[in-house]
Amino acid sequence: MLARRTFLKISAGMGALAMLHLAGLGGRGKAAAAEAAIELPPLPYPENALEPYISARTIGFHYGKHHRGYVDKTNGFVAGTGWAEMDLITLVQKTAGKPEQTSIFNNAAQVFNHNFYWHSIKPGGGGEPGGSLGREIKAAFGSYQGFAAEFKDAAASQFGSGWAWLARDAAGLKILKTANADTPITLGLTPLLTIDVWEHAYYLDYQNRRGDYIQSFLDHLVNWDFAAQNLG
């Protein structure tokens, strides 16, 4: 499980999300009503800030329709139940692996994953990281190029909808892919960054060229500052 201190490390580098504290990655805003336990956090940049690599049109649908939809459905499913009192991370962890709570898990985990994704990318991002994160990547994968090749393979080979992640556990850094709404926070891992490979994340801009989207993510978008803050 993701420890509270690990969650606080993640929150600390979240810009506008950090000020919202539990309303962002972890759940409830101070002014949130009981029937709106989970909030849609603001984007950390304008909708057109990632162009030409991700268009404002894609962001409008992805954030404004899909992400918002997961938030609304989560609140609808938990309204009037004990689940409504939980922050987002606890809700995801408590409903994971419970078939009778699949609808809550799928939507709540997608809220968390999307919250995390928006901060995994930024205008002017990409390239090779430096500092302690760069050193750990080289130690784990042999070189940045080794990391990039493995990450691209994970993201490209995820069959259907899902995510690719750079994460860490006690043994060090690792790359994994998860299907649909699955997320490292239910696997005892600390996520550092993620790429969304659901088609709605890239199809308006790249059509079926998922590989080009992944390359743009690595070359121009990935937010290594956020990943380094999550590394601790």
C-alpha positions as CSV (number, residue, x, y, z in Angstrom):
1,M,0.0,0.0,0.0
2,L,1.1,3.6,-0.6
3,A,2.1,5.0,2.7
4,R,0.8,8.4,3.8
5,R,4.3,9.9,3.7
6,T,4.8,8.6,0.2
7,F,1.5,10.3,-0.8
8,L,2.7,13.6,0.7
9,K,5.9,13.4,-1.3
10,I,3.8,13.0,-4.5
11,S,1.5,15.9,-3.5
12,A,4.4,18.2,-2.7
13,G,5.4,18.8,-6.3
14,M,1.9,19.1,-7.8
15,G,1.7,22.9,-8.3
16,A,-2.0,23.8,-8.1
17,L,-2.8,20.3,-6.9
18,A,-0.6,20.6,-3.9
19,M,-2.7,23.5,-2.6
20,L,-5.8,21.3,-2.9
21,H,-4.1,18.6,-0.9
22,L,-6.5,15.7,-0.7
23,A,-8.8,17.1,-3.4
24,G,-6.2,16.2,-6.1
25,L,-4.4,12.9,-6.0
26,G,-5.8,11.9,-2.7
27,G,-9.5,12.8,-2.6
28,R,-11.6,15.5,-0.9
29,G,-11.4,19.3,-1.0
30,K,-12.1,21.3,2.1
31,A,-15.3,22.7,0.6
32,A,-16.4,19.4,-1.0
33,A,-19.9,18.4,-0.1
34,A,-20.6,14.8,0.9
35,E,-22.2,14.1,-2.4
36,A,-19.1,15.3,-4.2
37,A,-16.3,13.6,-2.3
38,I,-13.9,13.4,-5.2
39,E,-13.1,16.6,-7.2
40,L,-11.7,17.2,-10.7
41,P,-8.4,19.1,-10.0
42,P,-7.5,21.9,-12.4
43,L,-5.0,21.2,-15.2
44,P,-1.5,22.5,-14.3
45,Y,-1.3,24.4,-17.7
46,P,-3.6,25.8,-20.3
47,E,-5.3,23.3,-22.7
48,N,-3.2,24.5,-25.6
49,A,0.1,24.4,-23.7
50,L,1.2,21.0,-25.0
51,E,0.8,21.8,-28.7
52,P,1.9,20.7,-31.2
53,Y,2.5,17.3,-29.5
54,I,-0.9,17.1,-27.8
55,S,-3.6,19.5,-29.2
56,A,-6.0,21.6,-27.2
57,R,-8.8,19.6,-28.8
58,T,-7.4,16.4,-27.4
59,I,-7.0,17.9,-24.0
60,G,-10.6,19.3,-24.2
61,F,-12.0,15.8,-24.7
62,H,-9.6,13.9,-22.6
63,Y,-9.7,16.2,-19.5
64,G,-13.0,17.8,-20.0
65,K,-15.0,14.7,-21.0
66,H,-13.2,11.5,-20.0
67,H,-11.5,12.6,-16.8
68,R,-14.5,14.6,-15.7
69,G,-16.7,11.6,-16.4
70,Y,-14.7,9.3,-14.2
71,V,-15.0,11.9,-11.4
72,D,-18.7,12.2,-11.8
73,K,-19.3,8.4,-12.0
74,T,-17.1,7.8,-8.9
75,N,-19.2,10.3,-6.9
76,G,-22.4,8.8,-8.2
77,F,-21.3,5.3,-7.2
78,V,-20.2,6.2,-3.7
79,A,-22.9,8.7,-2.8
80,G,-24.8,7.7,0.4
81,T,-22.3,4.9,1.2
82,G,-19.4,4.5,3.6
83,W,-17.1,4.7,0.5
84,A,-17.9,8.4,0.2
85,E,-15.9,9.2,3.4
86,M,-12.7,7.9,1.9
87,D,-10.0,9.9,0.2
88,L,-9.2,8.8,-3.4
89,I,-6.1,6.7,-2.7
90,T,-7.8,4.8,0.1
91,L,-10.9,4.3,-2.1
92,V,-8.8,2.8,-4.9
93,Q,-6.9,0.5,-2.6
94,K,-9.9,-0.7,-0.6
95,T,-11.9,-1.5,-3.7
96,A,-9.1,-3.2,-5.7
97,G,-9.7,-6.9,-6.3
98,K,-13.3,-6.8,-5.1
99,P,-15.6,-7.9,-7.9
100,E,-18.6,-6.4,-6.2
101,Q,-16.9,-3.0,-6.2
102,T,-15.5,-3.1,-9.8
103,S,-17.5,0.0,-10.9
104,I,-16.2,2.1,-8.0
105,F,-12.6,0.8,-8.5
106,N,-12.6,1.3,-12.3
107,N,-13.7,4.9,-12.1
108,A,-11.8,6.0,-8.9
109,A,-8.6,4.4,-10.2
110,Q,-9.0,6.2,-13.5
111,V,-9.4,9.5,-11.6
112,F,-6.1,8.8,-9.8
113,N,-4.3,7.7,-13.0
114,H,-5.4,10.8,-14.9
115,N,-4.5,13.1,-12.0
116,F,-1.1,11.6,-12.1
117,Y,-0.8,11.7,-15.9
118,W,-1.4,15.4,-16.2
119,H,1.6,16.1,-14.0
120,S,3.7,13.5,-15.7
121,I,3.8,15.8,-18.8
122,K,4.5,19.5,-19.2
123,P,5.3,22.1,-21.8
124,G,9.0,22.0,-22.7
125,G,9.5,18.6,-21.1
126,G,11.2,15.5,-22.4
127,G,14.8,14.5,-23.0
128,E,17.2,12.8,-20.7
129,P,16.9,13.5,-16.9
130,G,19.8,14.6,-14.8
131,G,20.5,14.5,-11.1
132,S,19.8,11.5,-8.8
133,L,16.9,10.3,-11.0
134,G,19.2,10.2,-14.1
135,R,21.7,8.2,-12.1
136,E,19.1,5.8,-10.9
137,I,17.8,5.3,-14.4
138,K,21.2,4.5,-15.6
139,A,21.8,2.1,-12.7
140,A,18.5,0.3,-13.4
141,F,18.4,0.2,-17.2
142,G,22.1,0.6,-18.2
143,S,21.5,4.0,-19.8
144,Y,18.8,6.5,-20.6
145,Q,18.5,4.9,-24.0
146,G,18.0,1.5,-22.4
147,F,15.2,3.0,-20.2
148,A,13.6,4.7,-23.2
149,A,13.6,1.5,-25.3
150,E,12.0,-0.5,-22.5
151,F,9.5,2.2,-21.7
152,K,8.5,2.5,-25.3
153,D,8.1,-1.2,-25.6
154,A,5.9,-1.4,-22.5
155,A,3.6,1.5,-23.7
156,A,3.4,0.2,-27.3
157,S,2.8,-3.4,-26.4
158,Q,0.0,-2.8,-23.9
159,F,-2.8,-4.6,-25.7
160,G,-5.9,-2.4,-25.8
161,S,-6.4,0.4,-23.2
162,G,-4.0,1.0,-20.4
163,W,-0.9,2.7,-19.0
164,A,2.8,2.4,-18.9
165,W,4.6,3.5,-15.7
166,L,8.1,4.2,-14.3
167,A,7.8,3.1,-10.6
168,R,10.0,2.0,-7.8
169,D,9.9,-0.4,-4.9
170,A,12.5,-1.5,-2.3
171,A,14.5,-3.2,-5.1
172,G,14.7,0.0,-7.3
173,L,13.2,1.4,-10.4
174,K,11.1,-0.7,-12.8
175,I,8.9,-0.2,-15.8
176,L,5.4,-1.8,-15.9
177,K,2.3,-1.6,-17.9
178,T,-1.2,-1.9,-16.5
179,A,-4.5,-2.6,-18.3
180,N,-7.6,-0.4,-18.2
181,A,-7.8,1.3,-14.7
182,D,-5.1,-0.8,-12.9
183,T,-2.6,1.2,-11.1
184,P,0.7,0.7,-9.2
185,I,-0.7,2.1,-6.0
186,T,-2.5,-1.3,-5.5
187,L,0.7,-3.2,-6.0
188,G,2.9,-1.8,-3.3
189,L,4.8,0.4,-5.8
190,T,5.5,4.1,-5.8
191,P,4.7,5.6,-9.3
192,L,7.1,8.2,-10.6
193,L,5.5,9.0,-14.0
194,T,3.0,7.5,-16.4
195,I,1.8,7.7,-20.0
196,D,-1.8,7.1,-20.9
197,V,-2.2,4.8,-23.9
198,W,-5.9,4.7,-24.0
199,E,-6.9,5.7,-27.5
200,H,-8.6,8.9,-26.3
201,A,-5.2,10.2,-25.1
202,Y,-3.8,10.4,-28.6
203,Y,-6.1,9.3,-31.4
204,L,-7.3,12.8,-32.5
205,D,-3.6,13.8,-33.0
206,Y,-1.9,10.6,-34.0
207,Q,-4.7,8.2,-35.1
208,N,-3.3,4.7,-35.0
209,R,0.4,5.9,-34.6
210,R,0.7,5.1,-30.9
211,G,4.5,4.8,-31.3
212,D,4.7,8.4,-32.5
213,Y,2.7,9.6,-29.5
214,I,5.0,7.7,-27.1
215,Q,8.1,9.2,-28.8
216,S,6.7,12.7,-28.5
217,F,6.0,12.0,-24.8
218,L,9.7,11.0,-24.2
219,D,11.2,13.7,-26.4
220,H,9.0,16.7,-25.7
221,L,6.6,16.2,-22.8
222,V,7.8,14.0,-19.9
223,N,8.0,16.0,-16.7
224,W,11.2,14.7,-15.1
225,D,10.9,17.3,-12.3
226,F,7.7,15.6,-11.2
227,A,9.2,12.2,-11.4
228,A,12.2,13.3,-9.4
229,Q,10.0,14.7,-6.7
230,N,8.2,11.4,-6.5
231,L,11.5,9.6,-6.2
232,G,12.1,11.5,-3.0
